[in-house]
Amino acid sequence: MAEQSPDCVLQKLRSGDPHEAWAEFLEEYSGLVFQVGRHFERDLDRASDCFQFVCEKLSEDHFRRLLRFKPLGPASFSTWLRVVVRNLCLDWQRQEHGRHRPFRSISRLSSFDQEVFKHVYERGASAAETLPLLQSKFPAVVPERIAESRDRIEQQLTADQRWRLGIRSARRAQSVGTTVQEAEAAPVEIADPRPDPEALAIIGERRGTLRRALARLSKSERLLVRLRFEQELTLEQIARLLNLGNAQRADRQIKMILTRLREEL
């Protein structure tokens, strides 16, 4: 299926059938969401739970978070979405392990400074990542204003607070491991010996047949296959995510799809 533009996806979220629009968003971006979550949770079960949490947050309040994206802003939608998902993954971890109490000195600063502190000092976002996030609440914000805010924050932090922030940062880095950017840039290792040309031709033919069969599925059917076999979500998680009622219904639909694929193959 041809990739839809972010503007098209977001426009569908604003109007029409919200269930269909949400299914199309997941089909387009569930892989990105799950990829970011996997860098926070290496355990597959916990990564699936984190994925479920992030999706619930993205869809709540009529997709409020997603619709904050500014098409004319400095970041592409995919880059902006990665930052939003990363922050939600951190929220999920705090929910699991407890949330840090804010420093009293920081709580006395303006709401803008507190937002900068949350993104830069607590969540470890760069200035470039922080800018599009702040623009949803402060449309006129520019990089210079963020730099001035950081100066004010630096003046408020004590040596003990800096040490505690450093410990949190180290724990966060250990939990996340390789960053998303490093993971995308990492070379793919291909095992040797490689298949001979005849085997490669057979593999290519089978993959092509499978891709064509998948392309003939409806959007909702492709999404079910992706969530179950690419993202490895449980039937219960899929049922909640797609409002299917219960795991048995999700299981029946997936089995019907697999039966059709087997007949075509």
Backbone torsions as a table, in degrees:
resi	resn	phi	psi	omega
1	MET	NA	138.1	179.1
2	ALA	-68.0	141.1	-178.2
3	GLU	-69.6	133.3	177.5
4	GLN	-83.0	149.2	177.2
5	SER	-72.6	150.8	177.8
6	PRO	-57.4	-38.0	179.5
7	ASP	-59.6	-39.9	-179.7
8	CYS	-66.2	-44.5	-179.9
9	VAL	-63.4	-45.1	-178.2
10	LEU	-67.3	-36.1	177.9
11	GLN	-63.3	-38.3	178.2
12	LYS	-68.3	-31.0	177.1
13	LEU	-69.4	-28.1	-179.2
14	ARG	-77.5	-25.3	-174.4
15	SER	-143.6	171.7	177.6
16	GLY	78.4	-153.4	-177.5
17	ASP	-80.9	111.3	-176.9
18	PRO	-63.9	-31.9	-179.5
19	HIS	-67.1	-43.4	178.3
20	GLU	-66.6	-41.6	179.8
21	ALA	-62.7	-41.6	179.2
22	TRP	-65.2	-40.2	178.1
23	ALA	-62.4	-39.2	178.6
24	GLU	-68.1	-38.7	176.5
25	PHE	-61.1	-45.6	-179.4
26	LEU	-63.6	-39.3	178.9
27	GLU	-62.0	-36.7	-176.7
28	GLU	-80.4	-37.8	-167.2
29	TYR	-125.3	2.3	-179.5
30	SER	-61.9	-35.3	178.1
31	GLY	-61.2	-43.1	178.3
32	LEU	-63.4	-46.0	-179.0
33	VAL	-60.4	-45.9	-177.6
34	PHE	-68.7	-36.7	179.1
35	GLN	-60.0	-45.0	179.0
36	VAL	-64.0	-43.4	-179.5
37	GLY	-62.2	-33.6	-179.1
38	ARG	-67.2	-22.7	176.9
39	HIS	-79.0	-14.1	175.3
40	PHE	-94.9	-32.3	-177.3
41	GLU	-131.9	108.5	-179.9
42	ARG	-75.3	-29.2	176.8
43	ASP	-69.0	127.0	-173.1
44	LEU	-63.4	-40.8	-179.8
45	ASP	-63.0	-44.1	179.3
46	ARG	-68.8	-36.6	177.3
47	ALA	-63.2	-38.3	178.1
48	SER	-66.1	-40.4	177.3
49	ASP	-64.2	-40.0	178.5
50	CYS	-64.6	-42.6	177.5
51	PHE	-58.1	-44.8	179.2
52	GLN	-61.2	-44.5	179.7
53	PHE	-60.8	-46.5	-178.6
54	VAL	-62.2	-44.1	-179.4
55	CYS	-64.1	-38.9	177.6
56	GLU	-62.9	-40.6	179.5
57	LYS	-69.0	-37.4	179.4
58	LEU	-67.7	-30.7	-175.6
59	SER	-93.1	-12.5	-175.0
60	GLU	-72.4	158.4	179.5
61	ASP	54.6	43.0	177.9
62	HIS	58.5	44.8	174.3
63	PHE	65.1	34.1	-175.1
64	ARG	-53.5	-45.6	-177.6
65	ARG	-64.1	-45.4	-177.5
66	LEU	-64.0	-37.2	-176.1
67	LEU	-78.2	-0.7	173.7
68	ARG	-77.5	-13.9	-177.3
69	PHE	-59.9	136.2	178.8
70	LYS	-104.2	107.7	-176.7
71	PRO	-57.4	-30.0	-178.4
72	LEU	-95.1	11.7	179.6
73	GLY	-76.3	-178.4	-175.1
74	PRO	-76.1	-16.1	-174.4
75	ALA	-114.2	148.8	173.5
76	SER	-70.4	164.1	-178.3
77	PHE	-63.2	-41.7	-178.7
78	SER	-62.7	-43.0	178.6
79	THR	-64.4	-45.5	178.9
80	TRP	-61.8	-42.4	-178.0
81	LEU	-65.3	-38.1	177.8
82	ARG	-58.9	-41.3	-179.6
83	VAL	-66.8	-43.7	179.0
84	VAL	-61.6	-44.6	-179.6
85	VAL	-65.1	-41.1	178.6
86	ARG	-59.8	-43.2	178.7
87	ASN	-64.3	-37.7	177.5
88	LEU	-68.4	-35.1	175.5
89	CYS	-62.8	-39.8	176.6
90	LEU	-65.3	-38.8	176.3
91	ASP	-61.1	-40.9	180.0
92	TRP	-63.8	-41.8	178.4
93	GLN	-65.4	-39.0	177.9
94	ARG	-65.8	-37.8	177.1
95	GLN	-63.3	-36.0	179.8
96	GLU	-75.1	-37.7	-170.8
97	HIS	-114.9	1.2	179.9
98	GLY	102.6	144.4	-177.5
99	ARG	-101.6	138.7	177.9
100	HIS	-71.3	140.5	175.4
101	ARG	-75.2	138.9	-179.0
102	PRO	-67.2	149.4	176.3
103	PHE	-67.7	139.7	-177.6
104	ARG	-64.1	-38.1	-178.8
105	SER	-64.1	-35.0	179.8
106	ILE	-75.3	-34.5	-179.6
107	SER	-65.5	-17.2	178.5
108	ARG	-85.0	-10.1	180.0
109	LEU	-79.1	173.4	-179.7
110	SER	-66.6	163.5	179.1
111	SER	-62.0	-33.8	177.9
112	PHE	-64.6	-46.8	179.3
113	ASP	-62.5	-37.5	179.0
114	GLN	-66.2	-36.2	176.3
115	GLU	-66.4	-41.6	176.6
116	VAL	-61.3	-44.6	179.0
117	PHE	-59.9	-43.1	-178.8
118	LYS	-61.0	-46.2	-175.2
119	HIS	-77.3	-44.2	-173.2
120	VAL	-83.4	-47.1	-172.2
121	TYR	-90.9	-36.7	-178.9
122	GLU	-87.3	-39.2	-174.8
123	ARG	-101.9	-8.3	175.0
124	GLY	73.9	22.9	179.7
125	ALA	-76.7	148.5	176.3
126	SER	-78.3	170.6	178.5
127	ALA	-62.4	-38.8	179.8
128	ALA	-65.6	-36.5	178.5
129	GLU	-73.6	-33.1	-176.4
130	THR	-72.3	-35.3	-174.9
131	LEU	-54.8	-54.6	-178.9
132	PRO	-65.5	-28.2	178.0
133	LEU	-68.6	-41.0	-179.5
134	LEU	-72.1	-28.6	-177.3
135	GLN	-64.8	-21.0	177.4
136	SER	-68.4	-30.1	178.9
137	LYS	-102.2	-29.7	-178.0
138	PHE	-128.0	82.6	-171.4
139	PRO	-57.2	-28.6	-175.1
140	ALA	-89.9	6.8	-175.4
141	VAL	-66.7	142.0	176.6
142	VAL	-129.3	162.3	-178.4
143	PRO	-53.9	-36.1	-178.9
144	GLU	-62.8	-36.0	179.9
145	ARG	-68.1	-36.2	176.8
146	ILE	-65.2	-41.8	178.8
147	ALA	-62.1	-41.3	177.8
148	GLU	-64.8	-38.9	178.3
149	SER	-63.4	-41.1	179.2
150	ARG	-63.7	-35.1	176.6
151	ASP	-62.1	-42.6	179.4
152	ARG	-65.9	-39.2	179.2
153	ILE	-65.3	-43.0	179.7
154	GLU	-59.1	-35.5	179.8
155	GLN	-68.9	-23.7	-177.5
156	GLN	-90.3	-23.2	-173.9
157	LEU	-76.7	132.8	175.2
158	THR	-88.4	170.2	178.6
159	ALA	-61.5	-40.1	179.2
160	ASP	-64.6	-41.4	179.6
161	GLN	-65.6	-39.5	177.4
162	ARG	-61.8	-40.2	179.1
163	TRP	-63.6	-43.7	-179.9
164	ARG	-65.2	-39.0	176.6
165	LEU	-64.3	-36.9	177.7
166	GLY	-64.6	-39.7	177.1
167	ILE	-63.6	-44.7	179.0
168	ARG	-61.5	-41.6	-179.5
169	SER	-63.1	-40.5	179.2
170	ALA	-64.9	-41.4	178.3
171	ARG	-65.3	-39.9	179.4
172	ARG	-64.2	-42.5	179.6
173	ALA	-64.9	-38.6	178.5
174	GLN	-66.2	-37.9	179.9
175	SER	-69.9	-43.0	-176.3
176	VAL	-74.6	-37.5	-178.1
177	GLY	73.5	-132.2	-179.9
178	THR	-66.5	134.5	178.5
179	THR	-71.8	162.9	179.1
180	VAL	-59.9	-42.5	-178.6
181	GLN	-63.1	-41.3	179.1
182	GLU	-65.7	-37.8	179.9
183	ALA	-65.1	-38.2	-179.7
184	GLU	-70.5	-32.5	-177.7
185	ALA	-84.4	-15.3	-176.2
186	ALA	-65.4	135.1	179.2
187	PRO	-68.5	147.0	177.8
188	VAL	-86.2	123.9	-179.8
189	GLU	-86.2	128.1	-179.9
190	ILE	-108.0	125.3	-176.3
191	ALA	-68.0	145.4	173.8
192	ASP	-112.0	150.9	-1.3
193	PRO	-75.6	148.4	178.9
194	ARG	-77.4	157.1	177.8
195	PRO	-61.5	150.3	178.5
196	ASP	-71.4	165.7	-176.6
197	PRO	-55.0	-38.5	-179.9
198	GLU	-64.8	-43.0	178.8
199	ALA	-65.0	-39.2	178.0
200	LEU	-62.6	-38.9	179.5
201	ALA	-64.4	-40.8	179.4
202	ILE	-65.9	-44.5	179.3
203	ILE	-61.0	-44.1	179.7
204	GLY	-62.4	-39.9	179.5
205	GLU	-65.4	-42.2	179.3
206	ARG	-65.1	-41.7	179.4
207	ARG	-64.9	-39.9	178.6
208	GLY	-62.9	-41.7	178.0
209	THR	-62.4	-41.9	179.7
210	LEU	-66.5	-41.7	179.1
211	ARG	-61.6	-41.4	179.9
212	ARG	-66.2	-37.8	178.2
213	ALA	-66.5	-41.6	178.4
214	LEU	-65.3	-36.4	-179.4
215	ALA	-64.7	-25.1	-179.9
216	ARG	-81.7	-9.5	176.2
217	LEU	-73.5	158.7	174.1
218	SER	-72.9	167.4	-179.8
219	LYS	-60.0	-43.3	-178.6
220	SER	-66.6	-34.0	179.0
221	GLU	-70.6	-41.6	177.3
222	ARG	-62.6	-38.2	179.9
223	LEU	-64.4	-42.2	177.4
224	LEU	-59.0	-45.0	179.0
225	VAL	-62.5	-42.6	-178.4
226	ARG	-64.8	-46.6	-177.6
227	LEU	-65.2	-35.5	-176.7
228	ARG	-79.1	-43.0	-169.8
229	PHE	-108.5	-22.8	174.9
230	GLU	-92.2	-48.6	-179.0
231	GLN	-88.9	-12.6	176.1
232	GLU	57.8	40.8	174.9
233	LEU	-76.4	155.0	176.1
234	THR	-75.5	164.3	177.9
235	LEU	-62.5	-36.7	178.8
236	GLU	-63.8	-42.3	-180.0
237	GLN	-65.6	-40.8	179.2
238	ILE	-64.3	-42.4	-179.9
239	ALA	-61.4	-42.5	179.1
240	ARG	-67.1	-42.4	-175.1
241	LEU	-66.0	-36.8	-175.7
242	LEU	-105.9	9.9	178.2
243	ASN	55.7	47.3	-179.1
244	LEU	-90.3	-4.4	176.6
245	GLY	97.3	-56.7	-179.0
246	ASN	-156.2	167.6	-177.0
247	ALA	-66.0	-32.7	-179.0
248	GLN	-62.2	-38.9	179.3
249	ARG	-66.8	-41.7	176.8
250	ALA	-62.0	-42.2	179.9
251	ASP	-62.2	-44.5	-180.0
252	ARG	-61.5	-43.5	-178.8
253	GLN	-65.5	-41.0	179.6
254	ILE	-65.9	-41.3	178.8
255	LYS	-63.4	-38.5	177.2
256	MET	-63.8	-39.9	178.7
257	ILE	-64.5	-45.4	-179.0
258	LEU	-63.9	-36.3	177.8
259	THR	-62.6	-43.8	178.2
260	ARG	-64.0	-40.6	179.3
261	LEU	-64.8	-41.5	178.2
262	ARG	-62.1	-40.9	179.2
263	GLU	-62.8	-39.7	179.9
264	GLU	-71.0	-32.3	-177.1
265	LEU	-85.6	NA	NA
